């Protein structure tokens, strides 16, 4: 089965290579480590808390800056905790918002316990029921180019459920000072 699952680091790296001015909001924990491993960038708005709030922060950015593409890259645990955010996003219909869920069917930060997606909860079906324009599953690396195209130009809101291997790669820790992250992001946002 693992042959049909993505390597999380390789997948995220392929999504963010030559990213241009894409605004990226990674969820806490593993998603942040994956985004940092792909290369730190001043337009990464790292979250060190707010479990379940990543998609709503992305929505806020997308609504405040409709001229910019916003990518939320988060895990299944964070998305499951913030499931109601999909309904709000569906109501608001931000055309510039893409959500990529790195779904290993585990709660990685607390010991790799099975998450609800391991028990059949279908995030794509939920997103479609919430009126997302596009929602799909990807589990093969050759799908990364299509997902990258959606991040940079697909009409949102959209959700990609990326089925990844349940592994715990070494942590790549980016900047952890919340104030410094915010200031750096604001300055970079104003510069482009």
C-alpha positions in Angstrom: 0.0 0.0 0.0 2.8 2.4 0.8 3.9 2.3 -2.9 0.6 4.3 -3.6 1.3 6.9 -0.9 3.3 10.1 -1.2 6.6 10.9 0.4 5.6 14.1 2.2 8.9 16.0 1.9 9.2 15.3 -1.8 5.6 16.2 -2.5 5.8 19.5 -0.6 9.1 20.4 -2.2 7.6 19.9 -5.7 4.7 22.1 -4.8 6.9 25.0 -3.6 9.7 24.9 -6.1 9.9 28.3 -7.9 6.8 29.4 -5.9 7.0 33.0 -6.9 4.8 35.2 -4.6 2.6 32.4 -3.3 1.5 33.1 0.3 1.9 29.9 2.3 0.2 29.1 5.6 1.5 25.8 6.9 -0.3 24.1 9.8 1.4 23.5 13.1 3.7 20.5 13.4 4.7 18.3 10.5 3.3 20.6 7.8 5.5 23.4 9.1 8.5 21.1 9.1 7.8 20.0 5.6 7.4 23.6 4.3 10.6 24.7 6.1 12.4 21.7 4.6 11.3 22.8 1.1 13.1 26.1 1.9 12.4 29.0 4.3 10.7 32.0 2.6 9.5 35.3 4.0 6.0 34.6 2.6 5.6 31.5 4.8 3.4 32.3 7.7 4.4 29.6 10.2 1.9 28.7 12.9 3.1 27.4 16.2 -0.3 26.9 17.7 -3.9 27.4 16.7 -4.7 23.7 16.1 -7.7 23.7 13.7 -7.3 27.3 12.7 -4.9 27.1 9.8 -7.6 27.1 7.1 -9.3 30.1 8.7 -6.1 32.0 8.7 -5.7 31.2 5.1 -9.2 32.4 4.4 -8.5 35.7 6.1 -5.5 36.2 4.0 -7.3 35.2 0.8 -10.2 37.7 1.6 -7.8 40.5 2.6 -5.6 40.0 -0.5 -7.8 38.8 -3.4 -5.0 39.8 -5.7 -2.7 37.1 -4.2 -2.7 33.3 -4.3 -2.9 31.7 -0.9 -1.9 28.1 -0.1 -2.8 26.4 3.1 -0.6 23.3 3.7 -1.8 21.4 6.7 -2.3 17.9 8.2 -5.4 15.8 8.5 -5.5 16.3 12.3 -5.5 20.1 12.0 -8.1 19.9 9.2 -10.3 17.6 11.2 -10.2 19.8 14.2 -11.2 22.8 12.0 -13.8 21.0 9.9 -16.3 23.8 10.2 -13.9 26.1 8.5 -14.6 24.3 5.2 -18.3 25.4 5.5 -17.2 29.0 6.0 -14.8 28.9 3.1 -17.6 27.4 1.0 -19.9 30.3 1.8 -17.2 32.9 1.2 -16.0 31.3 -2.1 -12.4 32.8 -2.2 -11.2 32.2 -5.8 -7.5 32.5 -4.6 -7.5 29.9 -1.8 -6.1 26.4 -2.1 -5.9 23.9 0.8 -3.5 20.9 0.6 -4.1 18.4 3.4 -1.1 16.2 4.0 -3.1 13.1 5.1 -1.1 10.4 6.8 -4.3 9.2 8.6 -2.4 9.9 11.9 -2.0 12.5 14.6 1.7 12.9 14.1 2.4 15.4 16.9 1.0 13.2 19.7 2.3 9.8 18.9 0.9 8.7 15.5 -2.5 7.6 16.7 -5.0 6.9 13.9 -7.0 9.9 12.8 -10.6 9.9 11.6 -9.4 9.7 8.0 -8.0 6.3 8.9 -11.5 5.3 9.7 -13.0 6.5 6.4 -13.8 10.1 6.9 -13.6 11.6 3.4 -12.3 15.2 3.4 -12.8 15.5 -0.3 -16.5 14.7 0.1 -16.8 17.2 2.9 -15.2 19.9 0.8 -17.5 19.2 -2.2 -20.5 19.3 0.2 -19.2 22.7 1.3 -19.3 24.0 -2.3 -15.6 23.9 -3.0 -15.0 24.5 -6.8 -12.5 21.6 -6.9 -11.6 18.8 -4.5 -9.5 15.7 -5.2 -7.3 13.0 -3.8 -3.7 12.6 -4.9 -1.5 9.7 -3.9 1.1 9.5 -6.6 4.0 11.9 -7.1 3.2 12.3 -10.8 0.1 14.2 -9.6 2.3 16.9 -7.9 2.5 19.0 -11.1 -1.3 19.1 -11.4 -1.6 20.1 -7.7 1.1 22.8 -8.2 -0.8 24.2 -11.2 -4.0 24.4 -9.0 -2.1 26.2 -6.2 -0.9 28.8 -8.7 -3.9 29.2 -10.9 -6.8 27.0 -10.2 -10.1 28.6 -9.3 -10.8 28.2 -5.6 -11.8 27.4 -3.2 -10.1 24.1 -3.7 -8.9 21.2 -1.6 -6.4 18.5 -2.3 -6.2 15.5 0.0 -2.6 14.3 -0.4 -2.3 10.7 0.9 1.1 10.5 2.4 3.1 7.8 4.1 2.6 7.6 7.8 6.2 8.4 8.7 7.9 10.9 11.0 10.8 12.5 9.2 13.3 14.6 11.1 12.0 18.0 12.1 13.2 21.1 10.2 12.5 24.0 12.5 12.0 27.4 10.9 11.8 30.7 12.8 9.8 30.2 16.0 9.4 33.8 17.2 5.7 34.7 16.4 6.3 38.4 16.4 9.3 38.1 14.0 7.3 35.7 11.7 4.5 38.3 11.5 6.8 41.2 10.9 8.8 39.4 8.2 5.6 38.3 6.5 4.1 41.8 6.5 7.3 43.3 5.2 7.5 40.7 2.4 3.9 41.1 1.5 4.3 44.8 1.2 7.4 44.4 -1.0 5.6 42.4 -3.7 
